[in-house]
Amino acid sequence: MICTPCMTSNLWFYFAICFTVFLFTTYIMARVAKHFCMNKAGANVPFSIMDLELPLSERELVNIILTMPGNARRAVKHHLNVDYLFMAAVYPGIALLCGIAANKMDHIGKWFFWLLAALQVVPWLFDVLENIYLAGKLRNPVVNEQNPKAFTSFVWRVQVKFITALAGAICAVFALLYYWLTADFNPDTPWYLLVMLVELIIFIVVMNISGKKKVMA
């Protein structure tokens, strides 16, 4: 029988891998997103991926796509492609955090966090469907008047995606913070956290350097 501390240690190892992939894909998507812009009155106006994920209406989404120059449209396509690898790191990573928290609890707490872990398949699926929808709009940027519910379902899936993923991440982090503050953690845990902290510092430094290079250019 596998002991809980050993199981938790293994989960931290896999979470560290997810965290590394998360930082790597975030960096790539951040670089690609610098090319996101639309043409308004002869000027290039930047936009973010959130403007595509949560537009006020389908007409606004179509207008953004129609006013994108060619390089911006290609950048969005690249962003969506990299996002699939990003998903494979984020949602399993949140599920692993929930699993680590579950292994420290008994009874209802354990079931609650394992349920949160299992639910991460929902935002992962909805994120895939979201990318498919946006890719379709990039290929054919028209308002679907025959099926207006398609856009409503798209927005609903995006909202559920964020709520479910954030609920899992926030609950797991706060639960683990409690155990760390009470010094109730596996001896191997600080080493994993140290490695991830170093990765995070390198990530922040590289992002700042990339930002300064853009400003100088």
C-alpha positions, -999 to 999 in steps of 0.1 A, spaced: 0 0 0 13 34 -10 17 58 20 1 93 18 34 112 22 49 92 -7 19 98 -28 20 135 -20 56 137 -29 49 121 -63 21 146 -69 45 175 -62 69 160 -87 43 160 -114 30 194 -104 66 208 -108 66 194 -144 32 211 -151 45 243 -136 75 243 -159 54 237 -190 30 264 -177 58 290 -175 73 280 -209 40 282 -228 30 314 -210 63 330 -222 56 319 -258 20 331 -257 31 364 -242 56 369 -270 30 360 -296 4 383 -280 26 414 -286 15 412 -323 -22 413 -313 -37 445 -329 -66 457 -350 -68 486 -374 -90 515 -364 -90 548 -383 -56 539 -398 -39 532 -365 -30 498 -350 -48 493 -316 -36 465 -294 -60 440 -279 -57 410 -256 -68 374 -258 -95 383 -232 -111 405 -258 -116 375 -279 -126 352 -251 -152 375 -235 -164 400 -262 -196 420 -255 -213 404 -286 -206 382 -315 -206 413 -337 -178 427 -317 -158 395 -320 -163 395 -357 -153 432 -360 -121 426 -341 -112 397 -364 -121 416 -396 -99 446 -386 -69 425 -378 -39 428 -401 -25 396 -415 3 393 -390 -21 397 -361 -44 370 -374 -14 347 -377 -3 355 -342 -38 346 -328 -36 313 -347 -2 306 -332 -15 316 -297 -44 291 -300 -21 263 -311 3 269 -281 -27 271 -258 -33 234 -262 0 227 -246 -8 254 -220 -40 236 -211 -22 203 -207 -1 220 -180 -27 242 -162 -57 220 -156 -37 188 -146 -16 212 -124 -47 225 -106 -60 189 -103 -26 179 -87 -28 207 -62 -63 197 -53 -50 161 -49 -22 172 -26 -47 190 -5 -70 160 -4 -42 137 8 -39 159 39 -75 158 48 -101 133 61 -137 126 54 -156 155 37 -125 176 31 -108 148 12 -139 141 -10 -143 179 -16 -108 183 -30 -108 151 -50 -141 164 -65 -124 197 -74 -96 178 -89 -119 157 -111 -139 188 -122 -108 202 -139 -116 181 -169 -146 204 -174 -126 237 -180 -101 217 -200 -128 204 -224 -145 239 -225 -111 255 -233 -106 231 -262 -141 239 -275 -134 276 -271 -103 274 -292 -121 254 -319 -148 281 -319 -123 310 -322 -103 291 -349 -136 288 -369 -143 325 -365 -108 333 -378 -115 312 -409 -150 326 -414 -155 359 -395 -193 363 -399 -221 366 -375 -241 334 -373 -276 347 -375 -291 313 -381 -277 299 -348 -272 328 -323 -271 303 -294 -236 292 -306 -221 324 -294 -241 323 -262 -228 288 -255 -193 300 -263 -194 328 -237 -211 304 -212 -183 279 -216 -156 305 -211 -172 317 -179 -176 282 -165 -140 275 -175 -126 304 -155 -149 298 -125 -141 261 -122 -104 264 -127 -100 294 -103 -122 277 -77 -99 247 -77 -67 267 -77 -78 291 -50 -92 265 -26 -61 243 -30 -36 271 -25 -53 284 6 -57 249 21 -20 241 15 -10 275 29 -27 266 61 -8 233 64 25 250 55 20 277 81 14 249 107 46 232 94 26 202 83 42 192 51 63 165 35 101 170 39 106 169 2 80 197 -5 104 227 2 128 214 -25 101 213 -51 89 248 -41 125 261 -42 130 247 -78 97 263 -89 106 296 -72 139 297 -91 120 290 -123 95 317 -115 123 343 -109 140 333 -142 106 337 -159 100 372 -145 135 383 -154 132 370 -190 98 386 -194 111 419 -182 141 417 -205 118 409 -235 96 439 -226 125 463 -224 138 451 -258 104 458 -273 103 493 -259 138 500 -272 128 487 -306 
